[in-house]
Amino acid sequence: MVTVDIGSHDLADNRNNMQKRDAVRGPRSRVLVLVDESNVGSSVRTAGRGLDWIKLREFLGGPNTGRELIEMVVYAGLPPAMPIWQEERDKKNKFMQWLRSNGFMVVTKDGSPAEEGRYKANVDVMMAIDALELSVEMNPDVVILVTGDTDFAYLAFKLRRRGIRVEVASVSQNLGNILRSAANEVIDLAPLFRTFEMIQEPTPARAMPPRQNQQQHQRRRRPRFGPAKARSV
């Protein structure tokens, strides 16, 4: 098992390394990429960046890698189909449509309400089943699992037993040892994330000093008691 640390200035070198490793096994390797959208999205937001899906696809299976990308499948949970979640659900569906229109294969699952106004939509089982089925139907040489979730360790073992090379793409420092050891190779995405655009956080409103706030509050209340009396000269 090899861990690849990909700095922003070394992306081309590491693509060349991929080409050299694949050349040993024969002509262009056929690659299937499966993405746990929630997991990778959380990792890139933690880094203070927005996820550039096109860059991610080009890095993992683009022409410069010397590989042939079969499909990049994105697994995503949707907010529950309930009025309280409708606005967020519409926004997520719009994003899913953007992915589809840009050539990604998208698989979604409706979420269900959880505690504290959250929702859960675990796509792990769907992703694991698809990985096994697609490995038979599409016959890839390499499967790249874009996730840091250790629940996918057994899936990696199952794919390797079929003679498929398994690579895990995630933030290496957050990757559990179980998943790390289950894969043939780990691709550290942290340096790639640093090439993505920073997320612009909204500037918080400045709190008004207590006395000034009280004066403004009094001025707002004054009309309730009628106009102020004219001052005599």
C-alpha positions as MATLAB code, in Angstrom:
seq = 'MVTVDIGSHDLADNRNNMQKRDAVRGPRSRVLVLVDESNVGSSVRTAGRGLDWIKLREFLGGPNTGRELIEMVVYAGLPPAMPIWQEERDKKNKFMQWLRSNGFMVVTKDGSPAEEGRYKANVDVMMAIDALELSVEMNPDVVILVTGDTDFAYLAFKLRRRGIRVEVASVSQNLGNILRSAANEVIDLAPLFRTFEMIQEPTPARAMPPRQNQQQHQRRRRPRFGPAKARSV';
ca = [
       0.000    0.000    0.000;
       1.406    3.366   -1.045;
       0.349    6.781    0.202;
       0.614    9.535   -2.401;
       1.018   13.084   -1.072;
       0.030   15.440   -3.876;
       1.205   19.019   -3.437;
      -0.265   21.697   -5.675;
       3.104   22.120   -7.439;
       3.548   18.377   -7.940;
       0.236   17.465   -9.568;
       1.826   16.843  -12.974;
       4.587   14.691  -11.461;
       2.087   12.487   -9.678;
       0.010   12.081  -12.829;
       3.201   10.855  -14.496;
       3.685    8.408  -11.636;
       0.159    7.082  -12.217;
       0.973    6.620  -15.889;
       4.174    4.732  -15.082;
       2.425    2.379  -12.648;
      -0.382    1.730  -15.133;
       2.095    1.182  -17.980;
       3.512   -1.771  -16.059;
       0.077   -3.399  -16.080;
      -0.555   -2.642  -19.760;
      -2.368   -0.004  -21.864;
      -4.608    2.697  -20.417;
      -6.265    1.470  -17.223;
     -10.046    1.740  -17.107;
     -11.069    3.677  -14.015;
     -14.365    3.819  -12.148;
     -14.671    6.619   -9.552;
     -17.300    6.441   -6.792;
     -17.814    9.534   -4.638;
     -19.390    9.840   -1.188;
     -20.591   13.437   -1.703;
     -21.323   14.178    1.949;
     -17.954   12.899    3.147;
     -15.786   14.678    0.586;
     -17.903   17.838    0.838;
     -17.406   17.959    4.590;
     -13.645   17.499    4.208;
     -13.221   20.313    1.707;
     -15.408   22.706    3.739;
     -13.263   21.978    6.784;
     -10.322   23.186    4.700;
     -12.235   26.427    4.051;
     -12.591   25.722    0.333;
     -15.327   25.168   -2.192;
     -15.296   21.828   -4.001;
     -14.282   22.120   -7.662;
     -15.883   18.999   -9.128;
     -14.382   19.435  -12.582;
     -10.860   19.726  -11.161;
     -11.443   16.682   -8.967;
     -12.587   14.603  -11.940;
      -9.700   15.756  -14.116;
      -7.217   14.919  -11.381;
      -8.553   11.426  -10.688;
      -9.403   10.276  -14.201;
      -8.712   13.017  -16.736;
      -6.688   12.587  -19.944;
      -3.466   13.725  -18.243;
      -3.589   10.748  -15.869;
      -3.029    8.327  -18.735;
      -6.172    6.481  -17.701;
      -9.587    5.984  -19.262;
     -12.399    7.215  -17.043;
     -15.444    4.947  -17.380;
     -17.737    6.870  -15.029;
     -17.585    9.148  -12.016;
     -20.612    8.340   -9.878;
     -21.682   10.740   -7.125;
     -23.811    9.446   -4.229;
     -25.710   12.171   -2.373;
     -28.396   12.406    0.289;
     -31.286   14.828   -0.209;
     -33.172   16.743    2.488;
     -36.520   15.112    3.382;
     -39.470   15.745    1.057;
     -41.212   17.907    3.659;
     -42.287   21.581    3.567;
     -39.758   22.581    6.219;
     -36.937   21.198    4.074;
     -38.282   22.206    0.660;
     -36.041   25.219    0.051;
     -32.879   23.299    0.900;
     -34.103   20.292   -1.081;
     -34.708   22.427   -4.179;
     -31.226   23.908   -3.857;
     -29.639   20.440   -3.540;
     -31.629   19.107   -6.509;
     -30.471   22.061   -8.595;
     -26.877   21.190   -7.751;
     -27.496   17.520   -8.618;
     -28.830   18.624  -11.989;
     -25.660   20.661  -12.539;
     -23.579   17.550  -11.890;
     -25.640   15.512  -14.355;
     -25.400   18.194  -17.028;
     -21.616   18.138  -16.626;
     -21.280   14.432  -17.250;
     -21.387   13.006  -13.731;
     -23.598   10.035  -12.945;
     -25.675   10.933   -9.873;
     -27.441    8.626   -7.406;
     -29.564   10.256   -4.695;
     -31.393    9.094   -1.603;
     -34.171   10.916    0.258;
     -33.227   11.758    3.806;
     -35.298   11.422    6.946;
     -35.615   13.880    9.860;
     -33.177   13.512   12.741;
     -32.657   15.330   16.025;
     -31.964   19.056   16.374;
     -33.389   20.048   13.016;
     -31.004   17.832   11.066;
     -31.622   15.022    8.608;
     -29.846   11.775    7.787;
     -29.434   10.162    4.383;
     -26.806    7.426    4.536;
     -25.740    6.351    1.039;
     -23.080    3.835    2.130;
     -25.121    0.718    1.330;
     -26.168    2.013   -2.103;
     -22.582    2.913   -2.938;
     -21.232   -0.469   -1.808;
     -23.820   -2.479   -3.745;
     -23.258   -0.406   -6.874;
     -19.491   -0.790   -6.575;
     -19.805   -4.580   -6.707;
     -22.388   -4.590   -9.490;
     -20.602   -2.003  -11.626;
     -17.308   -3.830  -11.226;
     -18.978   -6.782  -12.979;
     -20.883   -4.754  -15.576;
     -18.138   -2.240  -16.481;
     -15.047   -4.364  -15.785;
     -12.763   -1.559  -14.480;
      -9.065   -2.072  -13.814;
      -9.141    0.479  -11.000;
     -11.874    1.618   -8.629;
     -11.282    4.894   -6.793;
     -13.377    5.378   -3.656;
     -13.568    9.082   -2.826;
     -14.354    8.839    0.877;
     -12.691    8.604    4.249;
     -15.447    6.483    5.811;
     -13.951    3.318    7.311;
     -17.217    1.460    6.611;
     -15.934    1.039    3.046;
     -12.925   -1.041    4.142;
     -14.685   -4.366    3.536;
     -15.828   -3.163    0.117;
     -12.186   -2.473   -0.757;
     -11.274   -6.034    0.244;
     -14.129   -7.488   -1.841;
     -13.086   -5.524   -4.927;
      -9.449   -6.545   -4.542;
     -10.524  -10.183   -4.336;
     -11.973   -9.699   -7.819;
      -8.564   -8.608   -9.072;
      -9.467   -4.901   -9.118;
      -7.012   -2.290   -7.914;
      -8.590   -0.109   -5.215;
      -7.475    3.440   -4.496;
      -8.952    5.613   -1.751;
      -8.959    9.377   -2.334;
      -9.436   11.419    0.830;
      -7.690   13.736    3.258;
      -4.935   11.441    4.450;
      -4.683   12.813    7.994;
      -8.391   12.090    8.582;
      -8.281    8.605    7.074;
      -8.704    5.668    9.435;
      -6.075    2.918    9.454;
      -8.656    0.249    8.597;
      -9.586    1.841    5.281;
      -5.990    2.875    4.632;
      -4.742   -0.701    4.920;
      -7.658   -2.089    2.896;
      -6.718   -0.121   -0.234;
      -3.849   -0.653   -2.667;
      -3.109    3.046   -2.541;
      -4.213    6.214   -0.742;
      -4.394    9.522   -2.621;
      -4.176   12.475   -0.258;
      -6.575   15.142   -1.545;
      -5.603   17.835    0.972;
      -3.003   19.514   -1.288;
      -5.457   19.427   -4.203;
      -8.117   21.045   -2.011;
      -5.720   23.913   -1.338;
      -5.837   24.788   -5.041;
      -9.623   25.309   -4.849;
     -11.158   28.719   -4.213;
     -11.612   29.934   -0.673;
     -15.140   30.091    0.699;
     -16.192   33.694    1.264;
     -17.764   33.881    4.708;
     -20.352   36.664    5.216;
     -19.121   39.508    7.412;
     -21.015   39.456   10.725;
     -22.911   42.619   11.693;
     -21.021   44.681   14.264;
     -22.708   44.760   17.621;
     -23.897   48.214   18.696;
     -22.622   49.537   22.067;
     -25.314   49.167   24.782;
     -25.797   52.933   25.392;
     -26.001   53.772   21.685;
     -28.410   50.923   21.162;
     -30.604   52.197   24.012;
     -30.661   55.729   22.560;
     -31.704   54.480   19.143;
     -34.386   52.320   20.731;
     -35.750   55.376   22.559;
     -35.767   57.440   19.348;
     -37.733   54.736   17.593;
     -40.286   54.686   20.402;
     -40.795   58.493   20.540;
     -43.522   58.757   17.823;
     -45.820   56.651   20.007;
     -46.170   59.622   22.368;
     -46.842   62.272   19.730;
     -44.559   64.907   18.197;
     -41.988   66.646   20.344;
     -42.919   70.140   21.563;
     -41.438   73.067   19.731;
     -38.613   74.769   21.588;
     -39.294   78.442   22.461;
     -36.723   80.996   21.293;
];
